[in-house]
Amino acid sequence: MSPRKTTRSSSTVNTPHLLEPRRPGRRAGRLLAASAAAAACLGAAAVPASATGTAGSEPVVSRGVTIPEFYNPPARLPAADGALVRTEPLPLGVSLPGLDGRRMPGTATRLMYKSTDAGGGPVAVTGAYIEPSAAWKGGGERPLVALASGTMGQGDQCAPSLSLQHPLTIGEGTVSIGYDNIAVYRFLAAGAAVVVTDYAGLGTTDRLHTYVNRVDEGHALLDAARAARSVQGASVTSASKVGLYGYSQGGGASASAAELRSSYAPDVNLAGTYAGAPPADLTEVMKGIDGSALAGALGWSINGFAQSDPSLKAVVDANTNDVGKAALKDTSSMCVGDAILGYGFTNSKKWTANGKPIADVIAAEPKLQAILAQQRIGTLKPTGPVRLATGVQDDIVGHRQARQLAVDWCRRGGDVTYEAIHLPNLGDKLLTNHLVPLLTDQGSAISWLTDRLSGKKAFSNCWSMPLQP
């Protein structure tokens, strides 16, 4: 496992094909085909494998996709969290000319800004800010939505800001779909400005993405809200109301940011948070992911935590066999589509030295238990009202652990609106029980958050938790 991306060769960077991808099973193939079809219906444009970076640069290539030079961080970063490092225009992959000459739904800017990682060190994070063409339809000044994307992968080509430009990215054994672009465009249509974070290490070429690290993600989202204020032409200011929005990995990021806001970013005028299907207890979430269509995400988690805490590398090496070590390196450059096709429905016991599932390995390793305990969301009271939604059939980011987060927040005096989404079982471990609630609840989630940005009061239903599934 290589915790840092250091090679810049266009033929060797981040393309560790140490395992031959398995032929996708029927279920994984149908899921990926359906996702690709949905993206195509949204007008997705493919980024070719021969895409080129900035002239004169030494390009970084991840699975056949060239990463623009913009994503290479400088050696020195500003001191202030949320300070802009650089910006450039970002052409949206789906846009139309407006009657007034402005593009619809807005004008996008690619960002790089400074944040602080879980170890207290400076980290460059990329993302995108979109100034909407539509007027804000709620009360008061135009607000800002800081959006945390759901799971995209660990390869730099999977970055959400790149998916805004190329909603469908196809390279050499890589497929990435910008499924959260739908939510971005819905907020823009309501007249809210939107800033999207790529998270630490996703897009930026100096390190791996620290997948589901609650501190890295929470800081990156809050600092994106700070960075948006300094974008040239932005109508948002430090006084603008801010809403946090995220589902799945993004739900964990928004939940973490709501908890960390009071200590890390009290200057962010947080009006409300939507946390959909948040992975609050990673010990339980890993059990759900193991053997599922998204089993490859186990590799992203392990890679990320080993980078944040280099002392974990010895523990990982001792507990993985050769197949597991190769899989960890291979997944480090994958997007969701690649992981489904390459490792869908893999049982983690194939990767471990003792032939037991990763959950059993963690249970026997105090250091690993401590790391996951530190990632638990729900130990702090969130700032402002929060809407927490979870599908009762979710078998990937387990329903019970998400419900427990609502209970934990209510016990700490949080203003929580809990929404249990009732749907039939749509297929065990296929991702359908996890993804369908994202779509069925999205309209209600956006309406709830725009109400908070308009100044309307939320009404907690913590009193009903004993009666809620």
Secondary structure, DSSP 8 states (H G I E B T S, - for coil): ---S-----TTTTT----S------HHHHHHHHHHHHHHHHTT--EE-TT---STTS--EEETTEEE-GGGS--SS--SSTT-EEEEEE---SS-EE-TTSSEESEEEEEEEEEEE-TTS-EEEEEEEEEEESS---SSSS--EEEEE----BSSGGG-HHHHHH-SEEE-SS-EEE-TTHHHHHHHHHTT-EEEEEEEETSS-TTS---TT-HHHHHHHHHHHHHHHTTSTT----TTS-EEEEEETHHHHHHHHHHHHHHHH-TTS-EEEEEEES----HHHHHHHHTTSTTTTHHHHHHHHHHHHSTTHHHHHHHHB-HHHHHHHHHHTT-BHHHHHHHHTT--GGGTBTTSS-HHHHHHH-HHHHHHHHHT-S-SS--SS-EEEEEETT-TTTTHHHHHHHHHHHHHTT--EEEEEE------TTSSHHHHHHHHHHHHHHHHHHHHHHTT------GGGGGG--
